[in-house]
Amino acid sequence: MIPYVIITDEIDVIYPRGGESLVPSVEEIIRWDAHGNQGNFLIEFSDDNGASWSTLGSVSGNNRSYNWNPPVT
């Protein structure tokens, strides 16, 4: 028997996962895993369940986090 693990090139958001209560203007750290992906990451935010998106910034592929101050909505 040969053990193996299949690793896919997917982005997995670690935090926030959904359902969290974020405090406006209090810094949060968005974190994700993305095995094998070294390209830049575009960070976007939606406050209307995905009907429209605002760009927060771009992060180098070496990073797996982004510091963010949630807006007052």
VORO-679001 format. One record per residue (C-alpha): residue in three letters; x, y, z. Coordinates in nm, 2 decimals. Example, Ala and Ser with C-alpha at 12.3 -4.5 7.8 and 13.67 -1.06 7.14 Angstrom:
REM VORO-679001
{'ala'; {1.23; -0.45; 0.78}}
{'ser'; {1.37; -0.11; 0.71}}
***
This chain:
REM VORO-679001
{'met'; {0.00; 0.00; 0.00}}
{'ile'; {0.13; 0.35; -0.09}}
{'pro'; {-0.01; 0.64; 0.10}}
{'tyr'; {-0.08; 0.96; -0.09}}
{'val'; {-0.24; 1.30; -0.05}}
{'ile'; {-0.40; 1.50; -0.33}}
{'ile'; {-0.33; 1.87; -0.31}}
{'thr'; {-0.53; 2.10; -0.53}}
{'asp'; {-0.46; 2.46; -0.64}}
{'glu'; {-0.75; 2.61; -0.46}}
{'ile'; {-0.79; 2.91; -0.23}}
{'asp'; {-0.93; 2.83; 0.11}}
{'val'; {-1.04; 3.13; 0.32}}
{'ile'; {-0.94; 3.06; 0.68}}
{'tyr'; {-1.08; 3.38; 0.84}}
{'pro'; {-1.34; 3.51; 0.82}}
{'arg'; {-1.54; 3.20; 0.72}}
{'gly'; {-1.88; 3.36; 0.73}}
{'gly'; {-2.12; 3.45; 1.01}}
{'glu'; {-1.86; 3.65; 1.21}}
{'ser'; {-1.96; 3.99; 1.36}}
{'leu'; {-1.69; 4.23; 1.25}}
{'val'; {-1.66; 4.57; 1.42}}
{'pro'; {-1.64; 4.87; 1.18}}
{'ser'; {-1.30; 5.04; 1.18}}
{'val'; {-1.14; 4.77; 1.40}}
{'glu'; {-0.86; 4.59; 1.21}}
{'glu'; {-0.92; 4.23; 1.11}}
{'ile'; {-0.67; 4.00; 0.95}}
{'ile'; {-0.81; 3.81; 0.65}}
{'arg'; {-0.63; 3.48; 0.62}}
{'trp'; {-0.62; 3.20; 0.35}}
{'asp'; {-0.44; 2.90; 0.23}}
{'ala'; {-0.35; 2.85; -0.14}}
{'his'; {-0.11; 2.57; -0.19}}
{'gly'; {0.10; 2.60; -0.51}}
{'asn'; {-0.03; 2.94; -0.60}}
{'gln'; {0.24; 3.21; -0.62}}
{'gly'; {0.05; 3.47; -0.83}}
{'asn'; {-0.08; 3.79; -0.68}}
{'phe'; {-0.41; 3.77; -0.49}}
{'leu'; {-0.69; 4.03; -0.54}}
{'ile'; {-0.88; 4.10; -0.22}}
{'glu'; {-1.24; 4.21; -0.27}}
{'phe'; {-1.53; 4.28; -0.04}}
{'ser'; {-1.91; 4.27; -0.09}}
{'asp'; {-2.17; 4.42; 0.16}}
{'asp'; {-2.47; 4.31; -0.05}}
{'asn'; {-2.43; 3.93; -0.07}}
{'gly'; {-2.22; 3.94; -0.38}}
{'ala'; {-2.43; 4.17; -0.61}}
{'ser'; {-2.14; 4.41; -0.63}}
{'trp'; {-1.77; 4.40; -0.51}}
{'ser'; {-1.52; 4.66; -0.40}}
{'thr'; {-1.15; 4.60; -0.44}}
{'leu'; {-0.96; 4.62; -0.11}}
{'gly'; {-0.61; 4.56; -0.25}}
{'ser'; {-0.37; 4.32; -0.41}}
{'val'; {-0.13; 4.10; -0.21}}
{'ser'; {0.19; 3.93; -0.33}}
{'gly'; {0.17; 3.55; -0.38}}
{'asn'; {0.41; 3.50; -0.09}}
{'asn'; {0.16; 3.64; 0.16}}
{'arg'; {-0.14; 3.46; 0.30}}
{'ser'; {-0.30; 3.74; 0.49}}
{'tyr'; {-0.43; 4.10; 0.45}}
{'asn'; {-0.49; 4.36; 0.72}}
{'trp'; {-0.83; 4.52; 0.68}}
{'asn'; {-1.05; 4.78; 0.86}}
{'pro'; {-1.41; 4.69; 0.79}}
{'pro'; {-1.61; 4.99; 0.67}}
{'val'; {-1.92; 5.13; 0.84}}
{'thr'; {-2.21; 5.01; 0.63}}
***
